[in-house]
Amino acid sequence: MYSGFKEPPTVPLNDLDDTDYPAYTTGQAAELLGVQQAFLRSLDTADLLRPQRSDGGHRRYSRRQLELAGRIRVLFDEGHTLAATARIIGLEDELAAAHDQISELRRQLGRDAGVRRSELR
């Protein structure tokens, strides 16, 4: 017997820590987000959120996708259209990536400056 379970789990437990692992069904995702399942299906139809599919063809959502769906819902609740929501999210993501790149370049410059100072000594 396996730790109180009749059979070993079908999903390796370390996969559940992966934010991109598609662990949630449409029903579970909708309940967590407080939306109708139709809302999630509409995001898929609009190519705004592409869940993975199970072997049986059912939509499966990751935690990262749930976060995105939550962002989309907030923008919809604020009255933005689908097109505006897609544009806003795209721009927010580009800005976050640019900030990450700037931070990395600053770290590199700091290391290079430290190396140069030590060479001068």
C-alpha atoms as one frame of an Amber mdcrd trajectory, in Angstrom:
protein
   0.000   0.000   0.000   1.250   3.510  -0.882   1.067   5.977   2.062  -2.641
   5.556   2.645  -3.513   5.853  -1.055  -4.841   2.912  -2.996  -2.596   3.795
  -5.948   0.368   6.137  -6.369  -0.575   9.640  -7.554  -0.678   9.976 -11.347
   0.941  13.432 -11.210   4.460  13.684  -9.804   4.104  15.917  -6.751   7.003
  18.172  -7.782   5.013  19.069 -10.957   2.479  20.816  -8.726   5.160  23.375
  -7.780   5.625  24.294 -11.440   3.626  27.454 -12.213   3.250  26.257 -15.818
   1.919  22.799 -14.971  -1.716  22.502 -16.180  -3.225  21.283 -12.911  -6.673
  22.915 -12.988  -9.792  21.947 -14.909 -12.039  24.633 -16.334 -14.456  24.179
 -13.424 -11.707  24.448 -10.820 -10.190  27.485 -12.527 -13.565  29.227 -12.787
 -14.302  28.585  -9.114 -10.898  29.888  -8.006 -11.330  33.044 -10.094 -14.988
  33.598  -9.283 -16.012  33.562 -12.946 -18.241  31.452 -15.162 -16.634  28.658
 -17.156 -17.918  30.399 -20.278 -15.628  33.356 -19.465 -12.570  31.087 -19.593
 -13.761  29.430 -22.791 -14.260  32.857 -24.370 -10.651  33.806 -23.565  -9.523
  30.651 -25.361 -11.756  31.414 -28.354 -10.328  34.958 -28.501  -6.740  33.583
 -28.364  -6.114  35.654 -25.246  -5.484  32.636 -23.027  -4.533  29.244 -24.455
  -4.933  26.431 -21.916  -3.324  23.090 -22.538  -5.549  20.127 -23.350  -5.821
  16.820 -21.536  -5.651  13.557 -23.457  -9.462  13.708 -23.580  -9.388  17.252
 -25.062 -10.453  19.085 -21.893  -8.925  22.466 -21.084  -6.316  22.436 -18.306
  -5.000  25.652 -16.738  -1.718  26.399 -14.989  -1.253  28.806 -12.091   0.419
  31.267 -14.464  -2.658  31.122 -16.721  -4.943  31.649 -13.724  -2.966  34.780
 -12.846  -3.384  36.033 -16.421  -7.111  35.267 -16.382  -7.378  37.224 -13.135
  -5.637  40.216 -14.726  -7.979  39.993 -17.705 -11.018  39.856 -15.455  -9.929
  42.979 -13.557  -9.550  44.888 -16.836 -12.939  43.677 -18.054 -14.489  44.697
 -14.736 -12.975  48.156 -15.249 -14.892  48.381 -18.540 -12.106  47.681 -21.048
 -12.916  45.908 -24.294 -11.315  42.630 -25.282  -8.976  44.388 -27.716  -7.993
  47.023 -25.149  -7.444  44.337 -22.517  -5.162  42.368 -24.838  -3.185  45.520
 -25.655  -2.876  46.585 -21.995  -1.668  43.158 -20.910   0.814  43.020 -23.779
   2.207  46.434 -22.875   2.374  45.579 -19.159   4.302  42.408 -19.977   6.690
  44.288 -22.283   7.292  46.894 -19.584   7.992  44.207 -16.966  10.450  42.505
 -19.343  12.183  45.844 -20.002  12.485  46.471 -16.247  13.994  43.003 -15.800
  16.481  43.683 -18.585  17.442  47.053 -17.091  17.989  45.442 -13.687  20.188
  42.757 -15.225  22.232  45.351 -17.149  22.694  47.383 -13.951  23.933  44.255
 -12.142  26.371  43.590 -14.987  27.591  47.186 -14.937  28.056  46.999 -11.178
  30.147  43.836 -11.487  32.196  45.303 -14.339  32.808  48.500 -12.369  33.926
  46.418  -9.387  36.375  44.471 -11.569  37.810  47.691 -13.036  38.285  49.220
  -9.570  40.143  46.135  -8.390  42.379  46.230 -11.492  43.352  49.828 -10.715
  44.602  48.936  -7.260
